Amino acid sequence: MRVLQINAVYNQLSTGRTTTELHNALLENGIDSFCAFAQSNVEGGENLYRIGTPFDRKLHAFLSRLSGKQAYFSKGATIKLIKYMDEIKPDIVHLRNFHSNYINMPMILDYLGKNGIATVVTLHDFFFLTGKCVYFTEADCSKWQTKCENCPNLKNGNPTWFFDRTADMFRDKYELFSKIKKLAFVGVSDWAADEAKKSPITANATEVKRIYNWIDLDRFRPLDVEAEKKRLGHENEFVILGVAAVWDERKGISDFIRLAKSLSEYNDVKVILIGPVPRVSLDDGEDGLEYVIPVGSTDSVDELVSYYNAADVLVTLSTEETFGKVSAEALSCGTPVVCYNATANPELVGEGCGYVVEKGDLDGVKNAILKIKEDTKANYSQNCIGFSHKNFDKDECIKQYILLYRQLLGE
């Protein structure tokens, strides 16, 4: 069996790490594995193929905003990728994120259909099932369940300057996916899989199922909490942690700043945010950054593990998640989670692993945090670790993908 994964990134950010981990696991299981990607923090290696150039991506981004279509350009780079696919002759092509200005989606889907190649689509978001949107809940839109048009979300996700091409893109996805006869869609949570089943694009798929994003439990593991607090300079402090690749309103940055301000009366409470933090103007015009400790972005797993362990609670105020990998990573390190009751978030907070609060209820979030502070982290840690090992074990989740590949191939 020969498997090719296609993703925007490799070995960086959450989907890039997932791509890398699956690639290495397949090789260890004696399966010929290949990866094609646009960006990476590694130079290259055996069975790795880099798609296009930085100039290609900039031009694609410009044309996307100008035309209103995403993943319809980069024709030269995609022709070269197809030649590479002709050379390696994959039995399975595994699609991940396409909406990053690097690939021509219609060309790839047409190639897969015409060549009868079994295809797995992991829904890290919902771009493959909508006209353009990666998420739709905050826009309160259900048009994607029939057909997309008159999009209420044109300026978000993959923005367009002028035109609404969502009807065209939705039709293309429906027609092109319908020509792939061995096709599976994988939601990375039960919520995501259930939403996917509502789409006409998945109607003719061989399989629509849930396989959780996994966690490498050998790396995301409990460490000595007090030692990590001391190493990071937060000894004898109650640490509230937030993690995001990009802090924006969808990730709840304004609510996080307001929460931090409301907790500023507690001298021993510190709010740490990993990821670039924008300035947020509070209701009184105050700059809220003084209430948080921003530590910037990191691609270092060891650094993330250290912060997860030093934290007494991870708070995620994101309103749109197909999974919420930072929550699963924190749980794996024994750190409880407080989250909003929105999309897939509550699915990741098992019994005794933290608290789920209604969206926008900052008083509820504050009370949940103070309850954990009173109980202490140690009273939650074993539940967190047990829930994570039961649901997010890397070997078990990858085994489910291998079984799905074999099912599609009739093995």
C-alpha positions in Angstrom: 0.0 0.0 0.0 1.3 3.4 -1.0 -0.2 6.5 0.8 0.3 10.2 -0.2 -0.8 12.9 2.2 -1.3 16.5 0.8 -1.4 19.3 3.3 -0.5 23.0 3.4 2.2 22.4 6.0 4.5 19.7 7.3 6.0 19.3 10.7 4.7 22.6 12.0 1.4 23.8 13.5 -1.1 21.2 14.6 -2.1 19.8 11.1 1.6 19.7 10.1 2.6 17.7 13.2 -0.3 15.3 12.6 0.8 14.9 9.0 4.4 14.2 10.0 3.4 11.7 12.8 1.1 9.7 10.5 3.8 9.7 7.8 6.4 8.3 10.3 4.0 5.8 11.7 3.0 4.4 8.3 6.7 3.9 7.4 7.2 2.1 10.7 4.3 -0.2 9.8 5.9 -1.1 6.5 3.6 1.1 4.4 5.1 3.3 1.6 4.3 6.8 2.8 4.7 10.1 1.0 3.9 13.7 1.9 3.3 16.8 -0.4 3.2 20.2 1.3 3.7 23.9 0.6 5.6 24.9 3.8 7.7 23.2 6.4 10.4 23.9 9.0 12.5 21.0 7.7 14.6 21.1 4.5 13.3 17.9 3.1 13.8 14.2 3.2 12.9 10.9 1.7 9.4 10.7 0.3 8.8 14.4 0.9 7.7 16.8 -1.9 7.4 20.5 -1.6 4.6 22.2 -3.7 5.3 25.5 -5.4 7.3 28.5 -4.2 6.6 31.5 -1.9 6.0 33.6 -5.0 3.3 31.1 -6.2 1.5 31.4 -2.9 1.6 35.2 -2.9 0.2 35.3 -6.5 -2.4 32.7 -5.5 -3.5 34.8 -2.5 -3.9 37.9 -4.7 -5.8 36.1 -7.4 -8.0 34.4 -4.8 -9.0 37.8 -3.2 -9.5 39.3 -6.7 -11.6 36.5 -8.1 -13.5 35.3 -5.0 -12.2 31.7 -5.5 -9.8 29.8 -3.2 -7.7 26.8 -4.3 -8.3 27.5 -8.0 -4.8 28.8 -9.0 -1.2 27.5 -8.7 -1.8 25.5 -11.9 1.9 25.1 -12.7 2.7 23.9 -9.2 -0.2 21.5 -9.3 0.8 20.1 -12.7 4.2 19.3 -11.2 2.5 17.7 -8.2 0.4 15.5 -10.6 3.6 14.4 -12.4 5.0 13.4 -9.0 1.8 11.5 -8.3 2.2 9.7 -11.6 5.7 8.7 -10.6 4.9 7.3 -7.1 1.5 5.9 -8.1 -0.3 6.1 -4.7 -3.1 3.7 -3.8 -4.5 6.2 -1.3 -4.4 10.0 -1.4 -5.1 11.6 2.0 -6.3 15.3 1.7 -5.9 17.7 4.6 -5.9 21.5 4.4 -6.2 23.0 0.8 -7.2 26.6 1.6 -3.7 28.1 1.9 -3.0 29.5 -1.5 -0.8 26.7 -2.8 -2.8 24.2 -4.8 -5.4 23.9 -7.6 -8.2 21.8 -6.0 -10.3 21.1 -9.1 -7.2 19.7 -10.9 -6.4 17.4 -8.0 -10.0 16.2 -7.5 -10.4 15.6 -11.2 -7.2 13.6 -11.3 -8.3 11.4 -8.3 -11.6 10.7 -9.9 -10.3 9.9 -13.4 -7.6 7.6 -12.0 -9.9 5.8 -9.6 -7.6 6.6 -6.6 -9.1 5.9 -3.2 -9.3 9.2 -1.3 -9.5 10.1 2.4 -10.5 13.6 3.4 -9.7 14.7 7.0 -12.0 17.6 8.0 -9.7 19.8 10.1 -12.3 22.4 9.2 -15.2 22.5 6.7 -13.6 24.1 3.6 -14.2 20.9 1.5 -18.0 20.9 2.3 -18.8 24.6 1.8 -18.6 27.2 -0.9 -15.7 28.9 0.8 -16.1 28.9 4.6 -13.9 27.0 7.0 -16.5 27.5 9.8 -20.1 28.5 9.7 -21.6 28.4 13.2 -20.8 32.0 14.2 -22.3 33.2 10.9 -25.4 31.1 11.8 -25.4 29.7 8.3 -26.8 26.3 7.2 -26.8 27.0 3.4 -24.0 24.5 2.9 -26.5 21.7 3.8 -28.2 22.3 0.4 -26.1 24.7 -1.7 -24.0 27.8 -1.0 -24.9 31.2 -2.4 -25.2 34.8 -1.2 -22.6 34.0 1.5 -22.9 36.0 4.7 -19.2 35.2 5.5 -17.3 36.6 2.5 -14.8 38.6 4.5 -13.8 35.9 6.9 -11.7 32.8 6.5 -10.7 33.0 2.9 -11.7 36.7 2.2 -12.7 38.0 -1.2 -12.6 41.7 -2.2 -15.4 41.8 -4.7 -17.2 38.6 -5.8 -19.3 35.9 -4.2 -18.3 32.7 -6.0 -19.6 30.4 -3.4 -22.3 28.9 -5.6 -19.7 28.0 -8.3 -17.2 26.5 -5.8 -19.9 24.5 -4.0 -21.1 23.1 -7.3 -17.6 22.2 -8.3 -16.9 20.4 -5.0 -20.1 18.4 -5.3 -19.5 17.3 -8.9 -15.8 16.5 -8.4 -16.1 14.6 -5.2 -19.1 12.6 -6.7 -16.7 11.2 -9.3 -14.4 9.7 -6.7 -15.8 6.3 -6.2 -13.7 5.2 -3.2 -14.1 8.2 -0.8 -14.1 8.7 2.9 -14.6 11.8 5.0 -13.2 11.8 8.5 -14.4 14.3 11.1 -11.8 14.8 13.9 -14.6 14.9 16.5 -18.1 13.4 16.8 -19.5 16.9 16.3 -17.5 17.4 13.1 -18.5 14.0 11.7 -22.2 14.6 12.5 -22.1 17.9 10.8 -20.4 16.4 7.8 -23.2 13.9 7.4 -25.6 16.8 6.7 -23.7 17.8 3.6 -24.8 16.7 0.1 -21.1 16.5 -0.8 -20.7 13.5 1.5 -23.8 11.8 0.4 -22.1 9.4 -2.0 -19.0 8.7 0.1 -18.1 5.2 1.1 -17.6 6.2 4.7 -18.2 9.3 6.9 -16.8 8.6 10.4 -14.9 10.1 13.3 -11.3 9.5 14.1 -10.0 11.8 16.8 -6.9 13.9 16.3 -4.3 12.1 18.3 -1.7 13.2 20.9 1.8 11.8 21.1 1.4 10.7 24.7 5.2 9.9 25.0 5.8 13.7 24.6 2.7 15.3 26.0 2.9 13.8 29.4 2.9 14.9 33.1 6.1 16.4 34.5 6.9 17.8 37.9 4.5 20.7 38.1 6.4 22.7 40.7 9.7 22.2 38.9 8.2 23.5 35.6 6.6 26.5 37.4 10.0 27.4 38.9 11.8 26.9 35.6 9.4 29.3 33.8 9.5 31.8 36.7 6.0 31.3 38.0 6.7 29.6 41.3 3.9 29.9 43.9 1.5 31.3 41.3 -1.8 30.0 40.0 -1.2 29.9 36.2 -4.1 30.2 33.7 -2.9 29.3 30.2 -4.3 30.1 26.7 -2.8 28.7 23.5 -3.5 29.7 19.9 -1.6 29.8 16.6 -3.4 33.1 15.9 -5.3 35.1 18.5 -8.5 36.6 17.1 -12.1 36.9 18.0 -12.9 33.4 16.9 -10.3 32.2 19.4 -11.9 34.5 22.0 -9.2 37.0 22.5 -11.5 39.8 23.7 -13.2 37.5 26.2 -9.8 36.3 27.4 -8.6 39.9 28.1 -11.8 40.7 29.9 -11.4 37.5 32.0 -7.8 38.4 32.8 -8.9 41.9 34.0 -11.6 40.4 36.2 -9.0 38.1 37.8 -6.4 40.8 38.4 -7.6 41.3 42.0 -5.9 38.0 42.8 -2.2 38.7 43.1 -1.1 35.1 42.8 -3.1 34.5 39.5 -1.2 34.9 36.2 -2.7 34.6 32.8 -0.2 33.4 30.1 -1.1 33.5 26.4 1.0 31.5 23.9 0.8 32.9 20.3 0.9 36.5 18.9 -1.6 38.6 20.9 -3.2 41.6 19.3 -4.1 44.8 21.2 -7.7 44.7 22.5 -9.6 47.8 23.5 -11.8 47.1 26.5 -15.1 48.8 27.0 -13.5 51.7 28.9 -10.9 52.1 26.2 -8.2 50.5 28.4 -5.5 48.4 26.7 -6.0 45.0 28.2 -2.5 43.6 27.4 -1.3 44.7 30.9 -3.4 41.9 32.4 -1.8 39.0 30.4 1.7 37.7 29.9 2.2 37.1 26.1 5.0 34.7 25.4 4.8 34.6 21.6 4.6 31.7 19.2 6.5 28.4 19.5 6.9 25.3 17.3 8.8 23.6 20.2 6.8 20.7 21.6 9.1 20.6 24.6 8.3 24.3 25.4 4.5 23.6 25.0 4.7 20.6 27.3 6.5 22.7 29.9 3.8 25.4 29.8 1.0 22.8 29.9 2.5 21.3 33.0 3.2 24.6 34.7 -0.4 25.7 34.1 -3.1 25.0 36.7 -5.8 25.2 34.1 -6.1 25.6 30.3 -8.8 28.0 29.3 -10.2 27.9 25.7 -12.8 30.5 24.8 -12.8 29.6 21.1 -16.2 29.5 19.6 -15.5 27.4 16.5 -13.4 24.2 16.8 -13.7 20.9 14.9 -11.5 19.4 17.6 -9.5 21.7 19.9 -6.1 20.1 20.0 -4.7 22.4 22.7 -7.3 21.1 25.1 -6.3 17.5 24.3 -2.6 18.3 24.8 -3.3 20.0 28.1 -5.3 17.0 29.4 -2.5 14.7 28.4 -0.2 16.7 30.7 -2.7 16.4 33.5 -4.0 19.9 33.3 -7.8 20.5 33.6 -9.7 22.5 30.9 -12.4 25.2 31.1 -14.1 25.8 27.8 -17.2 27.3 26.1 -20.1 25.0 25.2 -19.5 25.6 21.5 -18.9 23.2 18.6 -16.5 20.4 19.5 -15.1 22.0 22.7 -17.2 20.2 25.3 -16.6 16.8 23.7 -13.0 17.0 24.9 -13.7 17.8 28.5 -14.5 14.4 30.1 -16.0 13.9 33.5 -13.7 15.3 36.2 -11.5 16.9 33.6 -12.6 20.5 34.0 -15.8 22.5 33.3 -17.9 23.5 30.3 -19.5 27.0 30.5 -22.1 28.6 28.2 -20.6 30.8 25.5 -20.1 34.3 26.6 -20.6 33.6 30.3 -17.3 35.1 31.7 -18.6 35.0 35.2 -19.2 31.3 34.8 -15.6 30.8 33.4 -14.2 32.8 36.3 -16.1 30.7 38.9 -14.9 27.5 37.2 -11.3 28.7 37.4 -11.7 29.6 41.0 -13.2 26.2 41.7 -10.1 24.5 40.2 -7.9 26.9 42.2 -9.8 25.9 45.4 -9.7 22.1 44.6 -6.1 22.3 43.3 -5.0 20.9 39.9 -3.9 17.6 41.6 -7.6 16.6 42.1 -8.2 16.7 38.4 -5.0 15.4 36.9 -5.6 11.6 37.0 -9.0 12.1 35.3 -7.5 14.3 32.6 -4.7 11.8 31.9 -7.0 8.8 31.9 -9.5 10.5 29.5 -6.7 11.5 27.1 -5.2 8.0 27.0 -8.6 6.5 26.4 -9.5 8.8 23.5 -6.4 10.4 21.9 -3.7 7.7 21.9 -1.6 8.1 18.8 -1.1 4.4 18.0 -4.8 3.6 18.3 -6.0 6.6 16.2 -3.4 5.8 13.5 -4.5 2.2 13.5 -8.1 3.4 12.7 -6.7 5.3 9.6 -4.8 2.2 8.4 -8.0 0.2 8.8 -9.9 2.8 6.8 -7.3 2.7 4.0 -7.6 -1.0 3.8 -11.4 -0.8 3.8 -11.4 1.6 0.9 -9.0 -0.7 -1.0 -11.1 -3.8 -0.3 -8.4 -5.5 1.7 
